[in-house]
Amino acid sequence: MKNLFSAFVAMSVLTVVGCSASSKANQGEINNREPEKTKTYKVGDHAFGGTIFVINEDGTHGLVCANQDQFANASYNECTDMMNNPLYHDKDGKAYFDWRLPKVWEAYQMYMALHLINHGDFSSSGYWTSQGPSSFDKISVVNFSNGLEFTSLKSDTYRARAVRSF
């Protein structure tokens, strides 16, 4: 029995040493590879389910808006409840499930970076945001005819364009 136990311990040590050496060899292969180049993007590019409207300095992270309005005449609650329903997104947008209404500054960025240059097929009407006054029944809307923010009742109806981070 003692010999059997000694043989088992010896085989275990060989297996661990073998795995460790193999691991170090694989790490050497990985470290010798050239780093992959990260793809960069710019405002107006179509990627990640929509159109990029905010991008960081190195072009690797930012915000995209859906390629189409999700709602043309809906209340705030309807928009927030159904924002991730694939029925309201185009082919590219259906692949993502983290869509949300934009913050006020994000809606304004969509207006400035895309709508003013006729990119993104926006309407010249009000778009819901996810921010508003400290009131349970009101929320901010950004008017895409002039870029101004105003407050509206959540029961009123406006357009909605989804956004997501990448």
N, C-alpha and C positions, 0 to 999 in steps of 0.2 A: 504494500500500500504506500509505503514511504517512497519507493522508486517511482510509482505511478504519479504521486503528487509532485515529485521533483521534475519529472518529464513534463507535466502540465505547466509548471511555473516556467521552465526553460522555454517552452513553445510560446507562452504568453509574452515573455520578454522579447523573443525574436520577432513576434508579430508587431509589438509596439515599436521596436527599433526600426523595423522595415517600413512601417507606416510613416514614422517620423522622417526617415530619410526620403521616402517618396514625396512627402509633403513639402520638404525643403526643396526638392528638385522642381516640383510644380510651381512653388513660389518664385524660383529663379526664372522660370519660363514667363510667368506673369510680369515680373519686374523688368524683363528684357523687352517686352512689347512696347511699341510706341503708344502713347496715350491717344485715345480716340478723340477726334475733333468734335466738339459740341456744335451742333447746328445752331446758327443764329437767325433771328427774325427781326422784322421791322414793322412799324405801324402800317396797316393795310394788307399785310400778308394773311392768307387764309391758312389756318392751322388749328389744331386742338378743338375742332368742332365749330369754329367761327372765324371772325375777322379780328385780328389783333388791333387794339386801340391804345394800349399802354404797354411800354416795354422798358426793361431796365437798361443800364448803360452798356452791358456786354451782350444784349440781345438774346438772353436765354430764358428770362422769366417775365411774366407780365399778365395782362388781362385780355380776354377775348370776349366779344359779344356775338350772340347768335347771328346767323346770316339773314334771318328774317324775324319779323315781329312774332311773338308768341300769341299775342292777343291784340285785337284792333279796337275793341270796345268792351272792356271788362272792369269789374270792380277790383279793388286792391286785394281783397281776400280770395277772389277767384284766381287772380294771377299767382299769388303765393302758393295756393293749394295745388295748382296744376303746372307749376313752372317746370318740373322735371318729367312731365308726361311726354313720352316720345312722339305722341300724336301732334304735338305743337312744335316740333323741331324738324329741320330738313335732314337729309341723309347723313350729313356730317355731325350734326348736333345730337342725333339719337344715340351716338356712341358714348355720351357722357351723362352722368346723373348728379352732377354737383352744380347745376345751374341755379342762379338766384337773381333777385332784382338788384340793380346797381345801387350803390350809395349815391348821394347827390353829386359828389365830385366826379364819380365814375360816369354818370349820365352826362355831365357837362363835358368830360373828356371825349365821350362818343360824339357829342354834338360838334365839338371843336375839331377833332382829328379825322372824323369820317363824314358826318352830315354836311359840314360846310364845303367839302370838296366833292359833294354828290357821290359819296362812296358808302355803301352799306344799305341802300334802299330804305332809308328812314322816311317817315312821314313828317310833315311840318305841323305836328300837333303835340299834345302833352304825353309824356312818358312817365309811368310810375317809377318811384325810387323806393328804397327800403328804409329811408330815414324821414323823420318829421319832428314836429313839436312834441313836447311831453304831454300828449293827449292821446287817449286810446282810440279816438274816432277820426283823427286827421293824419295826413302823411304828405310828404313833399312830392311835387311833380315838376319835371323840367320841360319847359315849352321849347320844342325844337323849331319853332318859327323864329324865335329870337334868343334862345339860350338862357332865358330867365327862369328862376325857380319860383314856385308859388305853392301854397298849402291848399289841400283839398280834402274833402270828406272821403273816407275810405269807401263809402257806398257809391261815390261818383264813378264814372267810367272813363278810362283812358287807354292808351296803348301800353304794351309792355315788351321790353327787349331784354332777354336773359344775358347774364354775364357769368364768367367763371375765371378762375386763376389757373395759370400753368407754370 
